[in-house]
Amino acid sequence: MSVLLRQIARYVAQKAASDPEAKEKVVKAARDVVEEAKKIAKKDDRAYAAGRAFRQAIDKLQGNR
């Protein structure tokens, strides 16, 4: 599984390096991830908060929200 994630990360990094528009999107996404991680770290039940954030991200990607 980690090999697949590593390949995806490499692909994203290559796209961001070659395309300024893609780089802008990657930077925005990274900032959003950091912001969400800070929110999760502040919660008492971190596992619940992480699961909820993951579900919200999946819903957003699927267009349900």
N, C-alpha and C positions, 0 to 999 in steps of 0.2 A: 504494500500500500504506500509506503513512504517513497518508493521509487517513482510511482505514478505522480505523487504530489511534487516530488522534486522536478520531474519532467514538465509538469504544468507551470511551476514557478520559473523554470528556465525559459520556457516559451513566452511567458508574460514579460520577463525581463528583456528578452530579445526584441519583442514587439515594442516595448516602451522605449528601448534605446534607439530604435530606428524610426519611430513615428512620434512627433511632438504631441499630437492629439491623444494618442494612446498613453503617453507618459503622464499627461495631465490627469487622465482618468485613473491611472494606477496610483498616483500621488493622492488624489481625492479619496479613493477607496482605502488606502493605507491609513489616512487620517481618520476616516470613519471607524476603521477597525480599532485603532488605538483609543478613540473616544469610547467605543462600546466596551473595550477591555477595562478601561478605568471605571466605568459604571458597574461592571460585574465585580471588580475587585472591592468595591465599596459595600456590596451587599453582604448580609449575614450568611445567606444560603447561596454560595457561589455556584454550585452545580445547577440549582434551579434557575438562577439568573442566566447562566450560560446556555442552558437548554431553551429557555424562553427567547433569548437573543437569536439562537440558531433557528428556531421555528419562525420567528419574524423575518429573518433573512430569506429563508426558503419560500415563505409566503410571498414576499416582495418579488423574488425572482420569478415565481410562477404567475405573478400578476393578480394574486388574490387580494392584495391590499394596495 
